[in-house]
Amino acid sequence: MAARHLLYAVVAALAAAAALGTGAVAAEEAVAPEVQRWQARAGAPVYFVEAHEVPMVDVAVVFDAGSARDGDTPGLARLTARTLDQGADGMDAGTLARRLEDTGARLSTSVDRSQARVHLRSLSEEAPLAEATALFRQVLAEPTFKEAAIERERQQMQQALRVQRQSASKVAERALYEAMYGEHPYATPPAGTDEGLAALDPGRVAAFHEAHYVAANAGIAIVGDLERAEAEALATRVLDALPAGEPAPALPEPPAEPAEDEIRIDFPATQTAIAMGLPAIARGEEALEYPLRVADQVLGGGGLVSRLFRAMREERGLSYSTASRLHVEPVRGPWIVRSSVKAERTEEALSVLRSEIRRLTQEGLDATEIDDAVRHLTGSFPLALASNSGLLRQLSAMAAHRLPADHLARYIPRMEAVDPASVQQALDARLDPERMVTVIVGPDVEATGAEPE
């Protein structure tokens, strides 16, 4: 066992070196690696990149099983994913963890609004990879969902909710999504609610797993030290462990108007959290997506050089933290602006934020701002592909959205095609300040609308 620990440490060090050295050079030369794509069992797409620099394999199975599928029990998707590795095929959590450790493998899960992801990292040597894959199959297809494990994970999630309620920014985020999306599934918080978690039991968790963790509802991303035939065999082994099943139904379109325009929540804190947003862009709307990405970079995604940072921090000293982010989802994901400001200057900060958003919609971007933003976005892109983990994140998104194999190769040309006219067209189509929700959470705020749970 000690030898395997040492080998894993050496491999991890080599991987880090590759990311800083040869991997970065390769990314610079090729920009985007060759992505191989094929369809496997039940139509599940598989995306594969060969990476032979270090003897490791990363495989992620992505399911359309995020919190948007929770229904009337918020927290169900996350609780299901968290308990996958708490026992499988007769093994308890301790036995499973020890067997993974002995193999030199690591397993993790994550859930957001759109998807659940189960990730295995293993050495590529035949014997440990075979053992790790067998355990991976059992975790995916044969979790035991014991009552004690469900209860333990549920209590941890309930504690996390209590911690979130002590954060003004978390309270603001939850209220913002509820106001933007109303009864739409995207309003469901991935972390769940007290009521949702209290209603969960092993039967509900098992039923969710049975419905959503199926081959027709899955996509696979593989990066590592394999040949194509080996990657095909790996994907087949994983998918063959799952029932064929059916894909999850398409999500509805978000509401045209927000449930509320402005929500104020009184909250004991030294600063006020502000969150603003509206549903803006869906995956597949490329004519709008890339101009909006550039606009977001200029507005608040560019950190120290963004308009919001200059207006809020440099010019007025209102905030240390102000940013924007565009979320691209299967149906319209939100464009969100967040800020944390001095409580006594909340109204001034709101005025500045709204003024900058209106200026963006009315004036758009000039050619210099676009050139600077595109240069940054295209220049940083190779860094996102310079490690196996970075590549796996990109391939996982491609698998979740069933994107074409040349998606990464087309990123830079699509960015470089953005011009002032396309930005203004996208802004006119999707950024309406009158439809933005504003949530203010802080001390001495006149309370309206949502209240902290």
C-alpha positions as a printed Julia matrix, in Angstrom:
453×3 Matrix{Float64}:
   0.0    0.0     0.0
   2.83   2.39    0.88
   4.4    1.82   -2.52
   1.16   2.72   -4.22
   0.85   5.89   -2.13
   4.37   6.86   -3.23
   3.59   6.11   -6.86
   0.43   8.21   -6.7
   2.38  11.11   -5.2
   4.99  10.88   -7.95
   2.26  10.79  -10.6
   0.56  13.83   -9.1
   3.85  15.73   -9.14
   4.42  14.78  -12.77
   0.92  15.94  -13.64
   1.56  19.32  -12.04
   4.84  19.63  -13.89
   3.16  18.75  -17.16
   0.54  21.43  -16.62
   3.27  24.04  -16.13
   5.69  22.67  -18.69
   5.1   20.43  -21.67
   1.31  20.55  -21.33
   1.33  24.33  -21.59
   3.62  24.2   -24.61
   1.38  21.68  -26.33
  -1.69  23.8   -25.58
   0.03  26.87  -27.01
   0.97  25.07  -30.2
  -2.34  23.31  -30.82
  -4.59  25.61  -28.75
  -7.28  22.92  -28.5
  -6.5   19.2   -28.41
  -8.12  16.7   -30.73
 -11.39  15.62  -29.17
 -12.69  12.23  -30.24
 -16.44  11.75  -29.94
 -18.66   8.74  -30.43
 -22.01   7.43  -29.3
 -22.17   4.5   -26.95
 -24.97   2.53  -25.34
 -28.43   4.14  -25.35
 -27.05   7.07  -27.34
 -24.77   8.29  -24.54
 -22.07  10.57  -26.01
 -18.44   9.89  -25.15
 -15.7   12.53  -25.44
 -12.06  11.46  -25.27
  -8.69  13.22  -25.33
  -5.48  11.2   -25.35
  -2.94  12.57  -22.85
   0.11  10.36  -22.48
   2.34  12.75  -20.51
   1.56  11.06  -17.19
   0.23   7.55  -16.45
  -3.21   8.63  -15.29
  -6.81   8.42  -16.47
  -9.68  10.72  -15.53
 -13.23   9.66  -16.35
 -16.39  11.57  -15.49
 -19.94  10.39  -16.0
 -22.34  13.31  -16.24
 -26.07  12.82  -15.68
 -28.99  15.18  -16.29
 -29.7   14.85  -12.58
 -29.09  18.25  -11.04
 -31.31  20.11   -8.62
 -33.62  21.08  -11.49
 -34.86  17.47  -11.2
 -35.58  17.65   -7.45
 -39.32  18.19   -7.82
 -41.02  18.87   -4.5
 -38.05  17.74   -2.38
 -35.19  20.26   -2.81
 -31.87  18.65   -1.96
 -32.73  15.24   -3.42
 -30.22  15.37   -6.3
 -27.33  16.42   -4.06
 -28.17  13.92   -1.32
 -28.28  11.14   -3.92
 -24.86  12.05   -5.3
 -23.33  12.45   -1.83
 -24.4    8.95   -0.79
 -23.28   7.1    -3.92
 -19.9    6.28   -2.37
 -21.28   5.51    1.11
 -21.68   1.83    0.26
 -22.14  -0.27   -2.86
 -22.69  -3.92   -3.76
 -22.4   -5.13   -0.18
 -19.44  -2.92    0.74
 -19.81  -0.3     3.44
 -18.31   3.18    3.05
 -15.11   2.24    4.87
 -14.46  -0.86    2.79
 -15.12   1.01   -0.44
 -12.81   3.86    0.57
 -10.01   1.44    1.52
 -10.27  -0.44   -1.77
 -10.11   2.79   -3.74
  -7.12   3.92   -1.68
  -5.32   0.61   -2.17
  -5.8    0.99   -5.91
  -4.43   4.55   -5.89
  -7.77   5.91   -7.16
  -9.89   8.86   -6.12
 -13.63   9.29   -6.53
 -15.7   12.43   -6.13
 -19.21  13.68   -6.89
 -20.73  17.1    -7.5
 -24.16  18.52   -8.28
 -25.34  21.85   -9.64
 -28.67  22.96  -11.02
 -28.25  21.18  -14.35
 -26.21  18.07  -13.74
 -24.64  15.54  -11.42
 -21.07  14.44  -12.07
 -19.23  11.38  -10.77
 -15.47  11.54  -11.31
 -12.87   8.79  -11.09
  -9.11   9.42  -11.23
  -6.93   6.34  -11.56
  -3.5    5.21  -12.58
  -3.55   4.02  -16.19
  -1.67   0.8   -15.47
  -3.89  -2.11  -16.48
  -4.41  -3.78  -13.09
  -5.18  -0.71  -10.94
  -7.35   0.8   -13.69
  -9.36  -2.42  -13.97
  -9.89  -2.53  -10.2
 -10.78   1.18  -10.01
 -13.22   0.84  -12.91
 -14.93  -2.13  -11.25
 -15.44  -0.07   -8.08
 -16.63   2.87  -10.17
 -19.24   0.68  -11.83
 -20.51  -0.5    -8.47
 -20.78   3.03   -7.12
 -22.72   4.17  -10.18
 -25.02   1.2   -10.54
 -25.28  -0.54   -7.17
 -25.21   1.99   -4.33
 -26.82   0.61   -1.18
 -28.35   3.86    0.18
 -28.34   2.59    3.74
 -30.53   4.54    6.14
 -27.61   5.42    8.41
 -25.6    6.85    5.52
 -28.59   8.82    4.22
 -29.2   10.26    7.67
 -25.56  11.18    8.17
 -25.31  13.01    4.83
 -28.69  14.67    5.35
 -27.6   16.04    8.72
 -24.45  17.44    7.15
 -26.52  19.14    4.45
 -28.87  20.57    7.08
 -25.87  21.96    8.95
 -24.59  23.49    5.71
 -27.97  25.22    5.27
 -27.68  26.71    8.74
 -24.24  28.04    7.84
 -25.57  29.52    4.59
 -28.21  31.42    6.5
 -25.42  33.26    8.28
 -24.09  34.59    4.96
 -25.72  37.66    3.44
 -24.39  36.77   -0.01
 -25.85  33.24    0.17
 -29.22  34.58    1.32
 -29.15  37.06   -1.58
 -28.26  34.37   -4.13
 -31.09  32.1    -3.05
 -33.64  34.93   -3.1
 -32.37  36.07   -6.51
 -32.87  32.66   -8.13
 -36.33  32.33   -6.62
 -37.35  35.74   -7.96
 -35.78  35.24  -11.41
 -37.22  31.77  -11.99
 -40.39  31.59   -9.88
 -41.88  28.11  -10.28
 -39.23  27.06  -12.81
 -36.93  24.19  -11.7
 -33.87  26.48  -11.76
 -35.3   28.21   -8.69
 -34.59  25.03   -6.71
 -31.4   25.49   -4.65
 -28.91  22.62   -5.09
 -28.23  22.66   -1.35
 -31.92  21.98   -0.7
 -34.29  23.41    1.87
 -35.09  22.37    5.43
 -38.5   21.09    4.33
 -37.1   19.21    1.35
 -34.33  17.53    3.3
 -36.68  16.58    6.13
 -38.89  14.72    3.66
 -36.09  12.59    2.19
 -35.54   8.94    2.98
 -33.71   5.99    1.39
 -36.75   5.16   -0.75
 -36.87   8.6    -2.39
 -33.12   8.61   -2.93
 -33.18   5.14   -4.5
 -36.09   6.11   -6.76
 -34.26   9.23   -7.94
 -31.17   7.16   -8.69
 -33.2    4.54  -10.56
 -34.84   7.19  -12.75
 -31.85   9.4   -13.52
 -28.65   7.36  -13.26
 -29.23   5.52  -16.53
 -27.27   5.27  -19.77
 -29.75   7.29  -21.85
 -29.43  10.17  -19.37
 -25.62  10.1   -19.27
 -22.57  11.43  -21.05
 -18.93  10.43  -20.5
 -15.7   12.43  -20.56
 -12.33  10.64  -20.59
  -8.87  12.21  -20.49
  -5.66  10.32  -20.04
  -3.08   7.75  -20.93
  -5.2    5.51  -23.13
  -5.55   4.65  -26.78
  -8.91   5.03  -28.52
  -9.74   1.32  -28.29
  -8.98   1.32  -24.57
 -11.16   4.38  -24.04
 -14.02   2.74  -25.93
 -13.7   -0.37  -23.76
 -13.68   1.75  -20.61
 -16.8    3.67  -21.64
 -18.55   0.41  -22.54
 -17.72  -1.16  -19.16
 -19.12   1.85  -17.33
 -22.3    2.18  -19.37
 -23.01  -1.56  -19.42
 -23.35  -1.42  -15.64
 -26.28   1.01  -15.97
 -29.85   0.33  -17.09
 -30.62   1.76  -20.53
 -33.44   3.93  -19.16
 -34.8    7.12  -20.69
 -33.39  10.64  -20.89
 -34.85  13.21  -18.52
 -37.58  15.33  -20.15
 -36.64  18.74  -21.5
 -36.89  21.6   -19.04
 -39.49  24.32  -19.63
 -38.55  27.83  -20.66
 -38.05  30.3   -17.79
 -40.8   32.85  -17.1
 -40.8   35.98  -19.24
 -41.08  38.24  -16.2
 -39.54  37.92  -12.73
 -41.69  37.13   -9.72
 -40.49  40.37   -8.09
 -38.4   43.31   -9.3
 -36.75  44.16   -6.0
 -36.36  42.28   -2.72
 -34.95  43.79    0.47
 -34.03  41.56    3.39
 -32.95  42.95    6.72
 -29.86  41.05    7.87
 -27.41  41.6    10.73
 -24.07  42.2     9.03
 -21.39  44.85    8.63
 -21.88  45.0     4.86
 -24.77  44.73    2.44
 -24.88  42.0    -0.22
 -26.39  43.0    -3.56
 -27.32  40.52   -6.28
 -28.89  41.43   -9.62
 -29.78  39.23  -12.54
 -32.09  37.88  -15.21
 -32.32  34.74  -17.39
 -30.14  35.51  -20.41
 -28.66  32.69  -22.49
 -29.15  29.01  -23.29
 -26.61  26.55  -24.62
 -26.73  26.43  -28.41
 -27.46  30.13  -28.94
 -23.98  30.77  -30.27
 -24.82  33.96  -32.18
 -25.7   35.53  -28.84
 -23.51  33.56  -26.42
 -20.09  34.76  -27.54
 -20.95  38.46  -27.81
 -22.53  38.2   -24.34
 -19.4   36.52  -22.99
 -17.37  39.46  -24.25
 -19.85  41.94  -22.78
 -19.7   40.14  -19.43
 -15.91  40.28  -19.46
 -16.03  44.06  -19.91
 -18.88  44.64  -17.45
 -17.67  42.66  -14.45
 -16.01  39.4   -15.43
 -12.62  40.96  -16.1
 -11.73  41.66  -12.49
  -9.54  44.71  -11.98
 -10.06  46.0   -15.53
 -13.85  45.67  -15.64
 -16.24  48.6   -15.72
 -17.9   47.63  -12.46
 -14.6   47.37  -10.58
 -13.5   50.77  -11.78
 -16.84  52.43  -11.01
 -17.38  50.77   -7.65
 -13.86  50.45   -6.26
 -11.41  52.78   -7.98
 -13.64  55.8    -8.51
 -15.85  55.67   -5.4
 -14.43  53.19   -2.89
 -17.81  51.51   -2.5
 -16.78  47.87   -2.66
 -13.85  45.49   -2.53
 -15.81  42.82   -4.36
 -18.01  43.45   -7.41
 -18.25  41.11  -10.37
 -20.56  39.67  -13.01
 -20.9   36.2   -14.48
 -22.81  34.73  -17.4
 -24.17  31.21  -16.72
 -24.88  29.16  -19.86
 -27.42  26.41  -19.14
 -29.63  24.0   -21.16
 -32.41  26.61  -20.98
 -31.79  30.28  -20.29
 -29.23  30.58  -17.54
 -28.8   33.83  -15.65
 -26.52  36.82  -16.06
 -25.72  37.82  -12.48
 -24.03  40.84  -10.94
 -22.87  40.53   -7.32
 -21.42  43.09   -4.96
 -20.67  43.5    -1.27
 -20.76  47.15   -0.17
 -20.48  49.34    2.87
 -23.9   49.27    4.48
 -24.22  53.03    4.83
 -23.59  53.48    1.09
 -26.01  50.84   -0.19
 -28.27  53.21   -2.12
 -25.32  54.91   -3.78
 -23.94  51.52   -4.8
 -27.29  50.47   -6.26
 -27.39  53.65   -8.3
 -23.89  53.03   -9.67
 -24.58  49.38  -10.54
 -27.81  50.23  -12.33
 -26.19  53.11  -14.15
 -23.39  50.88  -15.47
 -25.87  48.25  -16.64
 -27.98  50.88  -18.42
 -24.87  52.35  -20.02
 -23.9   48.94  -21.34
 -27.33  48.37  -22.89
 -27.51  51.85  -24.42
 -23.94  52.28  -25.64
 -22.7   48.74  -26.09
 -18.92  48.29  -26.36
 -16.38  50.06  -28.51
 -13.86  48.22  -30.66
 -11.0   48.74  -28.18
 -12.93  47.23  -25.28
 -13.91  44.27  -27.43
 -10.34  43.72  -28.63
  -9.01  43.8   -25.07
 -11.69  41.4   -23.82
 -11.24  38.97  -26.72
  -7.48  39.04  -26.26
  -7.88  38.09  -22.61
 -10.49  35.39  -23.21
  -8.58  33.75  -26.05
  -5.23  34.16  -24.3
  -6.4   32.44  -21.14
  -8.19  29.65  -23.02
  -5.1   27.43  -23.53
  -4.44  27.55  -19.79
  -7.85  26.01  -19.18
  -6.76  23.05  -21.32
  -3.23  22.65  -19.98
  -3.98  19.91  -17.43
  -6.0   16.73  -17.37
  -8.39  18.2   -14.8
  -8.94  21.3   -16.91
  -9.59  19.22  -19.99
 -11.97  16.98  -18.07
 -14.02  20.01  -16.97
 -14.33  21.12  -20.58
 -15.23  17.65  -21.84
 -17.74  17.18  -19.02
 -19.55  20.33  -20.12
 -19.51  19.06  -23.7
 -20.93  15.72  -22.56
 -23.63  17.38  -20.47
 -24.78  19.5   -23.41
 -23.97  16.99  -26.18
 -21.82  19.48  -28.06
 -19.95  18.71  -31.3
 -16.41  17.34  -31.14
 -14.94  20.55  -32.58
 -16.48  22.76  -29.89
 -13.13  23.6   -28.28
 -11.4   24.12  -31.62
 -14.06  26.66  -32.6
 -13.84  28.7   -29.4
 -11.15  31.17  -30.49
 -12.53  31.79  -34.02
 -15.98  32.44  -32.54
 -14.53  34.87  -30.0
 -12.49  36.66  -32.62
 -15.61  37.14  -34.76
 -17.28  39.29  -32.09
 -17.64  42.94  -33.09
 -19.56  46.0   -31.8
 -22.6   45.21  -33.92
 -22.94  41.62  -32.67
 -22.5   42.76  -29.06
 -25.22  45.39  -29.41
 -27.55  42.89  -31.08
 -27.04  40.4   -28.24
 -27.53  43.06  -25.58
 -30.72  44.29  -27.24
 -32.01  40.73  -27.3
 -31.13  39.61  -23.78
 -30.16  42.41  -21.36
 -33.23  44.37  -20.33
 -32.59  46.39  -17.15
 -36.34  46.58  -16.55
 -36.5   42.78  -16.25
 -33.58  42.46  -13.84
 -34.26  41.39  -10.29
 -32.41  43.22   -7.53
 -31.9   41.64   -4.09
 -30.46  43.67   -1.2
 -29.51  41.85    2.01
 -28.01  43.83    4.86
 -28.45  45.85    8.06
 -31.24  48.4     8.37
 -32.71  47.34    5.02
 -36.44  47.8     4.67
 -37.65  44.21    4.44
 -39.82  43.23    1.47
 -40.42  40.0    -0.41
 -38.41  36.93    0.6
 -37.14  36.31    4.11
 -34.17  34.19    5.19
 -35.21  30.61    5.93
